[in-house]
Amino acid sequence: MRVMIMAAGIGTRLRPLTDLVPKPMAPIVNRPALYHILRLLSRHGFREVIINLHHLPEAITGYFGDGNGMGMEIRYSFEPDLLGTAGGVRNNASFLESGTFLVVSGDALTDIDLTGLVAAHRRYGSIATLAVKEVADPSLYGVVVTDDEDRVVGFQEKPSLEEARSRLCNCGIYVFEPEILAHILPSGFDDFGRRVFPDLLRHGIRFQAHAVGGYWSDVGNLHEYIKGNGDALAGRVDVEIPGQEVRPGLWMEEGVTVASSARMEPPVAIGEGSLIGEDAVVEGPCVIGDGCIVGAGAHIVRTLVLRRAHISPGAVVVDGIIGQRTGRFDNEPQGLV
């Protein structure tokens, strides 16, 4: 079964982070969000993947290559002009039209049961099945309204708590039959949520929603992005944390140097070759990327330090993201554990 990962978005809500890297490459515990998506796909037996690209495409192609390092076959399609979720799928129809296929957002942080989602789709026997997740506050999301048979009957965009007819958030993860391609505009921009799904409703074409368990987060703004890293460190989402857990809640990759007088308060993950100076304090949840320096006497709390960034001696950083402009994203593909 083939998969398309939607990775062409610009990620305006994550700026200025996405001025440095494309949104799917924003690191979650020192691995790109897209890495965790591919690892999840691989765990559920998906091997053939196509990824659409637009913003800083070389960051993605250079890191993952042909997918061999992750035991997958990865192809790419470049969009000079953004085509939208549905337009991007239509653009790769020749890859997807041979059978049931999966479409996944490349910037979500999730560990949902993809095997169960596909099995539910086959039971429904519908043209499309949308993964949905119950949320406490529907006003932050586009929500899906269903009937007693899980058939989609409507949508609401960020409704207030009083007006919400549902608390089922659209996760941006879909299982489709090839027949969906006939419902996408033949050229130009098209979007599943804005046009294709409402059009199916107008024509009385049955499609389903499947409520998923597990963890899901959009990590689409800076607050959720920081929270997602903290949730990963806390074990709330099943993702790989690189390095060795040298003591409970403290992960270190190779070549890390921590001064004897420094104080680490987990959960903390420290990337390869980083240096924590004398009398520095790191209070988790914190993620420190590869090649970083936390200067002597610095104190950082609930902070993400992106690769090769430096924290000045004596600096205090609370609830922050610290990055360093390098002009490119280092291409270091990782094997799948």
PyMOL commands that set and color helices and strands:
alter all, ss='L'
color gray80, all
select helices_A, chain A and resi 12-14+17-20+23-25+33-43+57-64+68-70+84-91+93-96+114-124+138-140+178-183+192-202+222-233
alter helices_A, ss='H'
color red, helices_A
select strands_A, chain A and resi 2-6+27-28+31-32+48-53+73-78+101-105+109-110+128-134+142-146+152-157+168-176+208-211+216-217+244-247+250-252+257-258+263-265+268-270+275-276+281-283+286-288+293-294+299-301+304-305+310-311+316-318+321-322
alter strands_A, ss='S'
color yellow, strands_A
deselect
rebuild
show_as cartoon
